[in-house]
Amino acid sequence: MNKQDFKVEEMYPLISEIISSGGSFRLFPKGTSMLPTIKQGDDSVELAAPKKLKKYDIVLYKRPNGQFVIHRIMKMKNDEVVLCGDNQVALEEGIDANDILAKVTGIYKGEKLFKNTDFSYKFYSFFWANTRIFRRVYRGIKRRIKNA
Amino acid sequence: MKIKSGFIKRTVGGRNIAVAVGERCKDFDGMITLNDMAGFIWDCLENDTTAEEIVKKVLKEYEVDKEKATEDVAAFIKTLKDAGLIDE
């Protein structure tokens, strides 16, 4: 498998062309914010057009500062979306659903594809999205021990 | 022979890459990075052509001998055929 060394910023025009044609694109994301769901170098995601977005979907979003992120939808109210990485605690609020560029329709763990329609995928998404509170408590304790 | 419909070549970060669009993504979800000559051969294959015709064009465009050009063209066409990107 080709390990892409392209930046998402560079790839995006092409990704956009592919997904608006009704196709999907396999991207190898960089970074740690979606651990343990997406591990840089090993895992990749299948991106498609952002149709019928719902809570717990993982999406590609471009921040106003130009940075691209792949994070999970934690809340959705009308057209307002709240995002958070699976390895993050802080919520990113006030995002317009129309600014979501793509939706993850499957995750490749190595070469094994888990589709977002699979039961195990849905169960995992629900489970992991609801561990944020534990991550918050854990990091709070860790910080306090460090500072003590 | 020619490149099947649904495959496109684009420049990303200064490099040529080939990917599938639309329905074709179901058969092919990877991407192929093309070097300069491969990109040139790809362009030739956008229209129905033969290996001999491509070799002729390559010889006009690049400073290579016929033997090497024939070899390179054949190798790249084989790669594309194996990946299912070419209609005979």
gemmi code that builds the backbone of each chain (N, CA, C; Angstrom):
import gemmi

chains = {
    "A": [
        ("MET", (0.852, -1.210, 0.000), (0.000, 0.000, 0.000), (0.874, 1.243, 0.000)),
        ("ASN", (0.467, 2.219, -0.751), (1.263, 3.442, -0.773), (0.992, 4.294, 0.460)),
        ("LYS", (2.040, 4.564, 1.191), (1.907, 5.456, 2.342), (2.045, 6.873, 1.801)),
        ("GLN", (0.944, 7.594, 1.807), (0.975, 8.923, 1.211), (1.800, 9.873, 2.067)),
        ("ASP", (2.643, 10.657, 1.397), (3.334, 11.693, 2.143), (2.876, 13.071, 1.688)),
        ("PHE", (1.668, 13.109, 1.136), (1.102, 14.388, 0.725), (0.423, 15.047, 1.915)),
        ("LYS", (0.412, 16.363, 1.905), (-0.327, 17.083, 2.943), (-1.795, 17.155, 2.527)),
        ("VAL", (-2.686, 17.139, 3.528), (-4.113, 17.222, 3.213), (-4.410, 18.525, 2.461)),
        ("GLU", (-3.701, 19.594, 2.840), (-3.893, 20.895, 2.182), (-3.673, 20.752, 0.674)),
        ("GLU", (-2.634, 19.982, 0.318), (-2.315, 19.781, -1.098), (-3.346, 18.867, -1.760)),
        ("MET", (-3.752, 17.843, -0.994), (-4.641, 16.822, -1.540), (-6.074, 17.311, -1.689)),
        ("TYR", (-6.453, 18.318, -0.878), (-7.878, 18.606, -0.771), (-8.605, 18.881, -2.092)),
        ("PRO", (-8.016, 19.707, -2.989), (-8.755, 19.931, -4.252), (-9.105, 18.622, -4.969)),
        ("LEU", (-8.168, 17.680, -4.931), (-8.411, 16.385, -5.574), (-9.458, 15.573, -4.808)),
        ("ILE", (-9.324, 15.565, -3.476), (-10.308, 14.848, -2.653), (-11.706, 15.384, -2.946)),
        ("SER", (-11.788, 16.715, -3.011), (-13.073, 17.364, -3.275), (-13.637, 16.931, -4.623)),
        ("GLU", (-12.765, 16.885, -5.627), (-13.201, 16.475, -6.974), (-13.727, 15.036, -6.958)),
        ("ILE", (-13.005, 14.166, -6.235), (-13.396, 12.760, -6.208), (-14.714, 12.559, -5.473)),
        ("ILE", (-14.832, 13.164, -4.287), (-16.049, 12.888, -3.518), (-17.275, 13.585, -4.110)),
        ("SER", (-17.060, 14.727, -4.790), (-18.233, 15.357, -5.405), (-18.656, 14.604, -6.659)),
        ("SER", (-17.784, 13.731, -7.170), (-18.166, 12.886, -8.314), (-18.914, 11.642, -7.836)),
        ("GLY", (-19.075, 11.539, -6.508), (-19.778, 10.377, -5.958), (-18.822, 9.275, -5.538)),
        ("GLY", (-17.538, 9.526, -5.645), (-16.550, 8.516, -5.288), (-16.071, 8.668, -3.854)),
        ("SER", (-15.097, 7.835, -3.507), (-14.521, 7.939, -2.168), (-13.009, 7.940, -2.294)),
        ("PHE", (-12.365, 8.467, -1.285), (-10.922, 8.597, -1.325), (-10.322, 8.064, -0.034)),
        ("ARG", (-9.240, 7.289, -0.173), (-8.594, 6.726, 1.004), (-7.426, 7.615, 1.440)),
        ("LEU", (-7.554, 8.156, 2.628), (-6.552, 9.090, 3.140), (-5.852, 8.516, 4.368)),
        ("PHE", (-4.545, 8.728, 4.430), (-3.772, 8.324, 5.610), (-3.562, 9.554, 6.487)),
        ("PRO", (-4.390, 9.736, 7.513), (-4.287, 10.966, 8.306), (-3.025, 10.986, 9.162)),
        ("LYS", (-2.584, 12.214, 9.452), (-1.442, 12.400, 10.342), (-1.926, 12.970, 11.668)),
        ("GLY", (-1.130, 12.742, 12.714), (-1.465, 13.332, 14.001), (-1.934, 12.296, 15.003)),
        ("THR", (-2.179, 12.759, 16.213), (-2.505, 11.852, 17.315), (-3.883, 12.122, 17.912)),
        ("SER", (-4.591, 13.136, 17.397), (-5.819, 13.565, 18.062), (-6.951, 12.546, 17.964)),
        ("MET", (-6.827, 11.581, 17.035), (-7.900, 10.586, 16.906), (-7.481, 9.206, 17.428)),
        ("LEU", (-6.368, 9.159, 18.164), (-5.990, 7.886, 18.794), (-7.043, 7.477, 19.812)),
        ("PRO", (-7.292, 6.217, 20.039), (-6.703, 5.051, 19.394), (-7.431, 4.625, 18.116)),
        ("THR", (-8.409, 5.408, 17.702), (-9.227, 5.034, 16.538), (-8.421, 5.063, 15.233)),
        ("ILE", (-7.649, 6.138, 15.068), (-6.843, 6.275, 13.863), (-5.387, 6.479, 14.264)),
        ("LYS", (-4.558, 5.505, 13.902), (-3.145, 5.567, 14.262), (-2.345, 5.960, 13.029)),
        ("GLN", (-1.601, 7.045, 13.170), (-0.806, 7.544, 12.044), (0.148, 6.477, 11.526)),
        ("GLY", (0.177, 6.331, 10.209), (1.114, 5.377, 9.605), (0.489, 4.017, 9.357)),
        ("ASP", (-0.415, 3.587, 10.235), (-1.023, 2.259, 10.088), (-2.430, 2.338, 9.508)),
        ("ASP", (-3.197, 3.268, 10.016), (-4.621, 3.305, 9.681), (-4.921, 4.376, 8.644)),
        ("SER", (-6.024, 4.152, 7.929), (-6.448, 5.136, 6.940), (-7.962, 5.218, 6.945)),
        ("VAL", (-8.471, 6.274, 6.353), (-9.918, 6.470, 6.368), (-10.455, 6.590, 4.950)),
        ("GLU", (-11.690, 6.159, 4.786), (-12.377, 6.287, 3.502), (-13.249, 7.537, 3.595)),
        ("LEU", (-12.970, 8.515, 2.751), (-13.724, 9.764, 2.787), (-14.749, 9.806, 1.672)),
        ("ALA", (-15.943, 10.311, 1.998), (-16.979, 10.488, 0.975), (-17.654, 11.829, 1.221)),
        ("ALA", (-18.594, 12.176, 0.348), (-19.302, 13.450, 0.482), (-20.020, 13.501, 1.837)),
        ("PRO", (-20.081, 14.683, 2.454), (-20.676, 14.795, 3.796), (-22.203, 14.796, 3.768)),
        ("LYS", (-22.770, 13.668, 3.367), (-24.231, 13.577, 3.292), (-24.798, 13.019, 4.591)),
        ("LYS", (-25.952, 13.487, 4.977), (-26.672, 12.976, 6.148), (-25.757, 12.847, 7.367)),
        ("LEU", (-25.162, 13.943, 7.751), (-24.289, 13.926, 8.927), (-25.105, 13.660, 10.176)),
        ("LYS", (-24.507, 12.889, 11.087), (-25.167, 12.686, 12.361), (-24.138, 12.560, 13.483)),
        ("LYS", (-24.661, 12.606, 14.692), (-23.822, 12.496, 15.874), (-22.954, 11.242, 15.794)),
        ("TYR", (-21.707, 11.375, 16.223), (-20.677, 10.316, 16.250), (-20.011, 10.047, 14.907)),
        ("ASP", (-20.459, 10.721, 13.848), (-19.734, 10.592, 12.577), (-18.355, 11.232, 12.726)),
        ("ILE", (-17.363, 10.670, 12.025), (-16.047, 11.304, 11.967), (-16.003, 12.082, 10.661)),
        ("VAL", (-15.520, 13.320, 10.737), (-15.587, 14.191, 9.563), (-14.271, 14.931, 9.319)),
        ("LEU", (-14.121, 15.380, 8.091), (-12.990, 16.246, 7.736), (-13.490, 17.681, 7.734)),
        ("TYR", (-12.763, 18.529, 8.473), (-13.186, 19.910, 8.629), (-11.987, 20.825, 8.458)),
        ("LYS", (-12.222, 21.979, 7.830), (-11.147, 22.959, 7.678), (-11.415, 24.122, 8.618)),
        ("ARG", (-10.488, 24.334, 9.525), (-10.648, 25.441, 10.478), (-10.475, 26.782, 9.771)),
        ("PRO", (-11.045, 27.841, 10.366), (-10.881, 29.166, 9.734), (-9.403, 29.534, 9.530)),
        ("ASN", (-8.496, 28.963, 10.349), (-7.067, 29.262, 10.172), (-6.427, 28.422, 9.062)),
        ("GLY", (-7.237, 27.624, 8.386), (-6.738, 26.856, 7.246), (-6.310, 25.436, 7.581)),
        ("GLN", (-6.284, 25.109, 8.880), (-5.842, 23.776, 9.292), (-6.946, 22.742, 9.051)),
        ("PHE", (-6.544, 21.583, 8.510), (-7.512, 20.511, 8.298), (-7.478, 19.550, 9.479)),
        ("VAL", (-8.655, 19.159, 9.960), (-8.701, 18.175, 11.049), (-9.728, 17.092, 10.723)),
        ("ILE", (-9.447, 15.905, 11.257), (-10.416, 14.816, 11.161), (-10.837, 14.501, 12.586)),
        ("HIS", (-12.041, 14.899, 12.944), (-12.537, 14.715, 14.303), (-13.961, 14.173, 14.298)),
        ("ARG", (-14.435, 13.857, 15.516), (-15.748, 13.231, 15.641), (-16.809, 14.257, 16.041)),
        ("ILE", (-18.001, 14.085, 15.474), (-19.129, 14.945, 15.851), (-19.662, 14.486, 17.211)),
        ("MET", (-19.643, 15.385, 18.181), (-20.108, 15.044, 19.524), (-21.550, 15.481, 19.735)),
        ("LYS", (-21.905, 16.578, 19.066), (-23.266, 17.095, 19.189), (-23.658, 17.713, 17.862)),
        ("MET", (-24.951, 17.678, 17.590), (-25.460, 18.334, 16.388), (-26.789, 18.962, 16.707)),
        ("LYS", (-26.862, 20.268, 16.438), (-28.123, 20.946, 16.679), (-28.385, 21.817, 15.459)),
        ("ASN", (-29.434, 21.488, 14.733), (-29.708, 22.129, 13.449), (-28.454, 22.065, 12.585)),
        ("ASP", (-27.906, 23.238, 12.258), (-26.716, 23.225, 11.406), (-25.437, 23.473, 12.190)),
        ("GLU", (-25.547, 23.438, 13.522), (-24.360, 23.684, 14.331), (-23.790, 22.368, 14.848)),
        ("VAL", (-22.473, 22.246, 14.685), (-21.809, 21.000, 15.021), (-20.739, 21.233, 16.085)),
        ("VAL", (-20.591, 20.265, 16.998), (-19.520, 20.300, 17.997), (-18.606, 19.115, 17.731)),
        ("LEU", (-17.305, 19.398, 17.596), (-16.348, 18.345, 17.285), (-15.381, 18.083, 18.441)),
        ("CYS", (-14.828, 16.878, 18.473), (-13.784, 16.548, 19.435), (-13.002, 15.350, 18.892)),
        ("GLY", (-11.688, 15.377, 19.047), (-10.870, 14.231, 18.660), (-11.054, 13.125, 19.684)),
        ("ASP", (-10.884, 11.872, 19.256), (-11.063, 10.756, 20.188), (-10.020, 10.767, 21.299)),
        ("ASN", (-8.915, 11.472, 21.078), (-7.853, 11.546, 22.074), (-7.821, 12.926, 22.726)),
        ("GLN", (-8.905, 13.699, 22.523), (-8.928, 15.054, 23.054), (-10.013, 15.217, 24.097)),
        ("VAL", (-9.909, 16.314, 24.830), (-10.875, 16.601, 25.876), (-11.703, 17.835, 25.519)),
        ("ALA", (-11.035, 18.848, 24.961), (-11.724, 20.109, 24.667), (-12.656, 19.961, 23.466)),
        ("LEU", (-13.851, 20.517, 23.613), (-14.811, 20.503, 22.508), (-14.561, 21.696, 21.599)),
        ("GLU", (-14.764, 21.491, 20.324), (-14.658, 22.595, 19.362), (-16.082, 22.933, 18.932)),
        ("GLU", (-16.554, 24.069, 19.431), (-17.974, 24.386, 19.258), (-18.223, 25.407, 18.155)),
        ("GLY", (-19.489, 25.554, 17.815), (-19.904, 26.600, 16.887), (-19.486, 26.382, 15.452)),
        ("ILE", (-19.389, 25.140, 15.039), (-18.994, 24.859, 13.654), (-20.249, 24.724, 12.787)),
        ("ASP", (-20.223, 25.371, 11.651), (-21.337, 25.290, 10.720), (-21.246, 23.962, 9.954)),
        ("ALA", (-22.321, 23.201, 9.978), (-22.327, 21.887, 9.316), (-21.976, 22.010, 7.828)),
        ("ASN", (-22.245, 23.173, 7.251), (-21.931, 23.374, 5.838), (-20.429, 23.493, 5.582)),
        ("ASP", (-19.656, 23.690, 6.656), (-18.196, 23.774, 6.509), (-17.518, 22.414, 6.670)),
        ("ILE", (-18.313, 21.386, 6.928), (-17.758, 20.029, 6.979), (-17.494, 19.594, 5.536)),
        ("LEU", (-16.261, 19.166, 5.273), (-15.862, 18.913, 3.891), (-16.107, 17.480, 3.437)),
        ("ALA", (-15.958, 16.542, 4.369), (-16.113, 15.139, 4.000), (-16.475, 14.319, 5.230)),
        ("LYS", (-17.007, 13.148, 4.952), (-17.416, 12.266, 6.030), (-16.629, 10.960, 5.914)),
        ("VAL", (-16.192, 10.437, 7.044), (-15.489, 9.153, 7.050), (-16.547, 8.045, 6.969)),
        ("THR", (-16.466, 7.240, 5.895), (-17.464, 6.181, 5.730), (-16.885, 4.808, 6.069)),
        ("GLY", (-15.613, 4.809, 6.445), (-14.985, 3.553, 6.851), (-13.580, 3.812, 7.352)),
        ("ILE", (-13.107, 2.924, 8.212), (-11.736, 3.048, 8.709), (-10.991, 1.756, 8.378)),
        ("TYR", (-9.836, 1.907, 7.766), (-8.955, 0.769, 7.528), (-8.009, 0.651, 8.707)),
        ("LYS", (-8.121, -0.461, 9.460), (-7.126, -0.761, 10.477), (-6.151, -1.679, 9.742)),
        ("GLY", (-5.022, -1.137, 9.341), (-4.163, -1.869, 8.429), (-4.929, -2.040, 7.127)),
        ("GLU", (-5.121, -3.278, 6.679), (-5.857, -3.496, 5.431), (-7.309, -3.908, 5.672)),
        ("LYS", (-7.695, -4.044, 6.936), (-9.074, -4.462, 7.228), (-9.980, -3.236, 7.311)),
        ("LEU", (-11.039, -3.263, 6.496), (-11.947, -2.113, 6.440), (-13.147, -2.307, 7.357)),
        ("PHE", (-13.378, -1.325, 8.210), (-14.588, -1.292, 9.043), (-15.480, -0.192, 8.495)),
        ("LYS", (-16.631, -0.575, 7.942), (-17.547, 0.418, 7.370), (-18.359, 1.064, 8.479)),
        ("ASN", (-18.751, 2.326, 8.243), (-19.517, 3.035, 9.280), (-20.930, 2.482, 9.437)),
        ("THR", (-21.306, 1.553, 8.543), (-22.621, 0.941, 8.673), (-22.559, -0.359, 9.489)),
        ("ASP", (-21.322, -0.847, 9.759), (-21.164, -2.072, 10.559), (-21.611, -1.836, 12.000)),
        ("PHE", (-22.127, -2.873, 12.590), (-22.563, -2.749, 13.985), (-21.369, -2.450, 14.905)),
        ("SER", (-20.250, -3.161, 14.678), (-19.093, -2.982, 15.551), (-18.564, -1.546, 15.482)),
        ("TYR", (-18.640, -0.962, 14.293), (-18.190, 0.413, 14.100), (-19.091, 1.368, 14.879)),
        ("LYS", (-20.403, 1.150, 14.751), (-21.355, 2.032, 15.440), (-21.200, 1.915, 16.946)),
        ("PHE", (-21.032, 0.668, 17.396), (-20.899, 0.423, 18.829), (-19.641, 1.099, 19.358)),
        ("TYR", (-18.551, 0.922, 18.626), (-17.279, 1.530, 19.021), (-17.418, 3.054, 19.090)),
        ("SER", (-18.037, 3.644, 18.051), (-18.198, 5.100, 17.987), (-18.953, 5.616, 19.195)),
        ("PHE", (-20.040, 4.932, 19.506), (-20.867, 5.336, 20.648), (-20.060, 5.212, 21.940)),
        ("PHE", (-19.386, 4.075, 22.072), (-18.613, 3.804, 23.282), (-17.517, 4.846, 23.458)),
        ("TRP", (-16.729, 5.049, 22.401), (-15.575, 5.928, 22.547), (-15.993, 7.381, 22.772)),
        ("ALA", (-17.016, 7.814, 22.051), (-17.466, 9.196, 22.192), (-17.903, 9.486, 23.623)),
        ("ASN", (-18.325, 8.455, 24.319), (-18.793, 8.663, 25.693), (-17.709, 8.435, 26.750)),
        ("THR", (-16.471, 8.320, 26.316), (-15.378, 8.186, 27.294), (-14.698, 9.533, 27.546)),
        ("ARG", (-15.192, 10.575, 26.877), (-14.535, 11.879, 26.999), (-14.480, 12.354, 28.450)),
        ("ILE", (-15.568, 12.127, 29.165), (-15.640, 12.551, 30.566), (-14.544, 11.873, 31.399)),
        ("PHE", (-14.274, 10.591, 31.076), (-13.222, 9.870, 31.818), (-11.832, 10.409, 31.478)),
        ("ARG", (-11.676, 10.738, 30.204), (-10.386, 11.322, 29.805), (-10.153, 12.635, 30.533)),
        ("ARG", (-11.235, 13.390, 30.701), (-11.127, 14.693, 31.355), (-10.708, 14.523, 32.815)),
        ("VAL", (-11.378, 13.588, 33.508), (-11.066, 13.342, 34.919), (-9.626, 12.847, 35.039)),
        ("TYR", (-9.260, 11.882, 34.168), (-7.925, 11.284, 34.205), (-6.843, 12.339, 34.002)),
        ("ARG", (-7.056, 13.219, 33.022), (-6.038, 14.240, 32.745), (-5.969, 15.265, 33.864)),
        ("GLY", (-7.112, 15.539, 34.462), (-7.157, 16.474, 35.591), (-6.327, 15.938, 36.747)),
        ("ILE", (-6.505, 14.644, 37.045), (-5.770, 14.014, 38.153), (-4.270, 14.009, 37.840)),
        ("LYS", (-3.955, 13.633, 36.597), (-2.554, 13.561, 36.182), (-1.874, 14.926, 36.361)),
        ("ARG", (-2.599, 15.967, 35.980), (-2.056, 17.322, 36.072), (-1.815, 17.699, 37.536)),
        ("ARG", (-2.781, 17.322, 38.379), (-2.660, 17.682, 39.792), (-1.484, 16.962, 40.456)),
        ("ILE", (-1.314, 15.683, 40.079), (-0.188, 14.922, 40.650), (1.130, 15.558, 40.230)),
        ("LYS", (1.205, 15.928, 38.974), (2.408, 16.557, 38.424), (2.747, 17.854, 39.165)),
        ("ASN", (1.697, 18.623, 39.426), (1.903, 19.941, 40.040), (2.096, 19.878, 41.550)),
        ("ALA", (1.769, 18.730, 42.142), (1.819, 18.632, 43.610), (3.269, 18.643, 44.111)),
    ],
    "B": [
        ("MET", (-5.415, 0.743, -27.357), (-5.731, 0.723, -25.933), (-5.786, 2.143, -25.381)),
        ("LYS", (-6.535, 2.282, -24.308), (-6.584, 3.599, -23.662), (-6.944, 3.466, -22.177)),
        ("ILE", (-6.723, 4.546, -21.460), (-7.084, 4.597, -20.038), (-8.606, 4.499, -19.919)),
        ("LYS", (-9.077, 3.657, -19.014), (-10.520, 3.527, -18.809), (-11.105, 4.844, -18.314)),
        ("SER", (-12.377, 5.073, -18.667), (-13.023, 6.282, -18.160), (-13.132, 6.165, -16.640)),
        ("GLY", (-13.115, 7.291, -15.967), (-13.210, 7.262, -14.505), (-11.865, 7.334, -13.814)),
        ("PHE", (-10.787, 7.326, -14.608), (-9.469, 7.535, -14.003), (-8.929, 8.889, -14.457)),
        ("ILE", (-8.408, 9.631, -13.505), (-7.909, 10.961, -13.840), (-6.490, 11.143, -13.323)),
        ("LYS", (-5.792, 12.053, -13.957), (-4.442, 12.402, -13.517), (-4.459, 13.857, -13.065)),
        ("ARG", (-3.914, 14.111, -11.899), (-3.868, 15.485, -11.396), (-2.493, 15.761, -10.806)),
        ("THR", (-2.176, 17.034, -10.675), (-0.910, 17.407, -10.054), (-1.167, 17.795, -8.599)),
        ("VAL", (-0.494, 17.113, -7.705), (-0.639, 17.410, -6.277), (0.757, 17.631, -5.702)),
        ("GLY", (0.965, 18.788, -5.102), (2.263, 19.105, -4.511), (3.388, 18.949, -5.525)),
        ("GLY", (3.118, 19.312, -6.775), (4.149, 19.247, -7.800), (4.362, 17.865, -8.398)),
        ("ARG", (3.583, 16.881, -7.946), (3.732, 15.525, -8.493), (2.465, 15.091, -9.218)),
        ("ASN", (2.651, 14.246, -10.227), (1.500, 13.697, -10.945), (0.962, 12.503, -10.183)),
        ("ILE", (-0.336, 12.498, -9.937), (-0.911, 11.289, -9.373), (-2.165, 10.912, -10.136)),
        ("ALA", (-2.433, 9.603, -10.166), (-3.605, 9.098, -10.857), (-4.533, 8.465, -9.828)),
        ("VAL", (-5.812, 8.799, -9.935), (-6.811, 8.248, -9.012), (-8.097, 7.945, -9.782)),
        ("ALA", (-9.021, 7.292, -9.080), (-10.334, 7.015, -9.677), (-11.340, 8.038, -9.189)),
        ("VAL", (-12.347, 8.311, -10.022), (-13.460, 9.161, -9.584), (-14.780, 8.413, -9.786)),
        ("GLY", (-15.816, 8.937, -9.129), (-17.168, 8.395, -9.303), (-17.267, 6.912, -8.991)),
        ("GLU", (-18.041, 6.211, -9.808), (-18.304, 4.781, -9.615), (-17.017, 3.950, -9.613)),
        ("ARG", (-16.029, 4.433, -10.355), (-14.776, 3.708, -10.512), (-14.038, 3.519, -9.175)),
        ("CYS", (-14.360, 4.368, -8.193), (-13.711, 4.262, -6.879), (-13.984, 2.912, -6.223)),
        ("LYS", (-15.092, 2.279, -6.631), (-15.439, 0.974, -6.042), (-14.406, -0.088, -6.429)),
        ("ASP", (-13.831, 0.057, -7.631), (-12.846, -0.922, -8.093), (-11.428, -0.544, -7.674)),
        ("PHE", (-11.218, 0.740, -7.462), (-9.847, 1.206, -7.266), (-9.840, 2.354, -6.268)),
        ("ASP", (-9.306, 2.105, -5.075), (-9.336, 3.177, -4.072), (-7.937, 3.698, -3.739)),
        ("GLY", (-6.963, 3.269, -4.531), (-5.601, 3.722, -4.259), (-5.245, 4.937, -5.079)),
        ("MET", (-3.992, 5.259, -5.073), (-3.522, 6.284, -5.989), (-2.144, 5.892, -6.494)),
        ("ILE", (-1.855, 6.296, -7.736), (-0.581, 5.955, -8.346), (0.194, 7.248, -8.552)),
        ("THR", (1.399, 7.272, -8.020), (2.251, 8.439, -8.262), (3.014, 8.202, -9.552)),
        ("LEU", (2.969, 9.179, -10.426), (3.602, 9.032, -11.738), (4.809, 9.953, -11.835)),
        ("ASN", (5.932, 9.404, -12.281), (7.064, 10.299, -12.543), (6.814, 11.017, -13.864)),
        ("ASP", (7.756, 11.835, -14.258), (7.549, 12.691, -15.414), (7.201, 11.895, -16.675)),
        ("MET", (7.988, 10.851, -16.941), (7.736, 10.103, -18.171), (6.433, 9.303, -18.086)),
        ("ALA", (6.166, 8.749, -16.908), (4.907, 8.014, -16.725), (3.716, 8.945, -16.961)),
        ("GLY", (3.855, 10.178, -16.491), (2.796, 11.175, -16.711), (2.608, 11.435, -18.200)),
        ("PHE", (3.728, 11.489, -18.912), (3.687, 11.717, -20.359), (2.986, 10.550, -21.065)),
        ("ILE", (3.352, 9.327, -20.663), (2.742, 8.132, -21.270), (1.241, 8.102, -20.960)),
        ("TRP", (0.907, 8.476, -19.722), (-0.512, 8.541, -19.326), (-1.284, 9.460, -20.274)),
        ("ASP", (-0.696, 10.649, -20.533), (-1.363, 11.606, -21.433), (-1.584, 10.988, -22.812)),
        ("CYS", (-0.595, 10.231, -23.291), (-0.738, 9.563, -24.595), (-1.919, 8.586, -24.556)),
        ("LEU", (-2.074, 7.923, -23.414), (-3.103, 6.886, -23.288), (-4.510, 7.438, -23.038)),
        ("GLU", (-4.610, 8.747, -22.933), (-5.936, 9.357, -22.764), (-6.768, 9.120, -24.027)),
        ("ASN", (-6.067, 8.997, -25.167), (-6.731, 8.675, -26.428), (-6.260, 7.307, -26.881)),
        ("ASP", (-7.129, 6.644, -27.634), (-6.803, 5.290, -28.091), (-5.480, 5.292, -28.850)),
        ("THR", (-4.573, 4.419, -28.451), (-3.243, 4.402, -29.061), (-2.616, 3.017, -28.945)),
        ("THR", (-1.379, 2.892, -29.426), (-0.654, 1.621, -29.304), (0.690, 1.888, -28.638)),
        ("ALA", (1.326, 0.819, -28.158), (2.634, 0.957, -27.507), (3.647, 1.572, -28.478)),
        ("GLU", (3.577, 1.161, -29.751), (4.532, 1.674, -30.749), (4.398, 3.190, -30.911)),
        ("GLU", (3.149, 3.630, -30.994), (2.916, 5.075, -31.148), (3.444, 5.847, -29.944)),
        ("ILE", (3.233, 5.278, -28.753), (3.707, 5.959, -27.539), (5.229, 6.044, -27.554)),
        ("VAL", (5.887, 4.943, -27.941), (7.355, 4.943, -27.994), (7.835, 6.059, -28.929)),
        ("LYS", (7.173, 6.204, -30.070), (7.547, 7.266, -31.020), (7.469, 8.646, -30.346)),
        ("LYS", (6.372, 8.868, -29.643), (6.193, 10.164, -28.978), (7.246, 10.377, -27.891)),
        ("VAL", (7.530, 9.315, -27.148), (8.532, 9.406, -26.075), (9.895, 9.774, -26.662)),
        ("LEU", (10.219, 9.170, -27.796), (11.512, 9.436, -28.429), (11.635, 10.893, -28.876)),
        ("LYS", (10.494, 11.476, -29.272), (10.492, 12.887, -29.666), (10.687, 13.787, -28.448)),
        ("GLU", (10.098, 13.389, -27.336), (10.045, 14.244, -26.153), (11.290, 14.103, -25.274)),
        ("TYR", (11.813, 12.880, -25.182), (12.925, 12.631, -24.254), (14.159, 12.149, -24.984)),
        ("GLU", (15.297, 12.404, -24.346), (16.551, 11.929, -24.934), (16.866, 10.529, -24.426)),
        ("VAL", (16.189, 9.558, -24.989), (16.472, 8.157, -24.633), (16.596, 7.348, -25.918)),
        ("ASP", (17.310, 6.212, -25.831), (17.377, 5.385, -27.029), (16.117, 4.532, -27.132)),
        ("LYS", (15.895, 4.013, -28.339), (14.639, 3.326, -28.640), (14.422, 2.105, -27.736)),
        ("GLU", (15.518, 1.398, -27.490), (15.417, 0.179, -26.694), (14.898, 0.480, -25.283)),
        ("LYS", (15.517, 1.500, -24.673), (15.142, 1.890, -23.301), (13.698, 2.402, -23.266)),
        ("ALA", (13.340, 3.204, -24.262), (11.994, 3.768, -24.332), (10.958, 2.648, -24.459)),
        ("THR", (11.235, 1.684, -25.331), (10.318, 0.561, -25.539), (10.118, -0.211, -24.241)),
        ("GLU", (11.247, -0.402, -23.540), (11.222, -1.112, -22.266), (10.364, -0.373, -21.230)),
        ("ASP", (10.617, 0.924, -21.086), (9.904, 1.742, -20.098), (8.408, 1.814, -20.388)),
        ("VAL", (8.092, 2.006, -21.670), (6.685, 2.105, -22.059), (5.967, 0.788, -21.760)),
        ("ALA", (6.621, -0.318, -22.140), (6.015, -1.638, -21.907), (5.816, -1.890, -20.414)),
        ("ALA", (6.824, -1.503, -19.610), (6.742, -1.728, -18.165), (5.600, -0.924, -17.547)),
        ("PHE", (5.472, 0.338, -17.980), (4.420, 1.168, -17.406), (3.033, 0.703, -17.849)),
        ("ILE", (2.909, 0.311, -19.111), (1.622, -0.199, -19.595), (1.239, -1.468, -18.815)),
        ("LYS", (2.236, -2.304, -18.536), (1.961, -3.525, -17.781), (1.445, -3.177, -16.370)),
        ("THR", (2.103, -2.187, -15.743), (1.662, -1.751, -14.416), (0.197, -1.314, -14.447)),
        ("LEU", (-0.140, -0.516, -15.455), (-1.516, -0.017, -15.573), (-2.504, -1.147, -15.860)),
        ("LYS", (-2.084, -2.089, -16.711), (-2.953, -3.221, -17.041), (-3.208, -4.070, -15.800)),
        ("ASP", (-2.109, -4.350, -15.068), (-2.245, -5.169, -13.854), (-3.172, -4.511, -12.838)),
        ("ALA", (-3.148, -3.189, -12.802), (-4.000, -2.471, -11.855), (-5.413, -2.279, -12.407)),
        ("GLY", (-5.629, -2.738, -13.651), (-6.967, -2.670, -14.257), (-7.369, -1.298, -14.734)),
        ("LEU", (-6.381, -0.510, -15.152), (-6.690, 0.866, -15.567), (-6.818, 1.045, -17.078)),
        ("ILE", (-6.560, -0.049, -17.822), (-6.530, 0.095, -19.285), (-7.576, -0.775, -19.982)),
        ("ASP", (-8.227, -0.174, -20.972), (-9.097, -0.923, -21.889), (-8.275, -1.291, -23.107)),
        ("GLU", (-8.312, -2.568, -23.480), (-7.513, -3.001, -24.647), (-8.034, -2.355, -25.923)),
    ],
}
model = gemmi.Model(1)
for chain_id, residues in chains.items():
    chain = gemmi.Chain(chain_id)
    for i, (resn, *xyz) in enumerate(residues, 1):
        res = gemmi.Residue()
        res.name, res.seqid = resn, gemmi.SeqId(i, " ")
        for name, pos in zip(("N", "CA", "C"), xyz):
            atom = gemmi.Atom()
            atom.name, atom.element = name, gemmi.Element(name[0])
            atom.pos, atom.b_iso = gemmi.Position(*pos), 0.0
            res.add_atom(atom)
        chain.add_residue(res)
    model.add_chain(chain)
structure = gemmi.Structure()
structure.add_model(model)
structure.setup_entities()
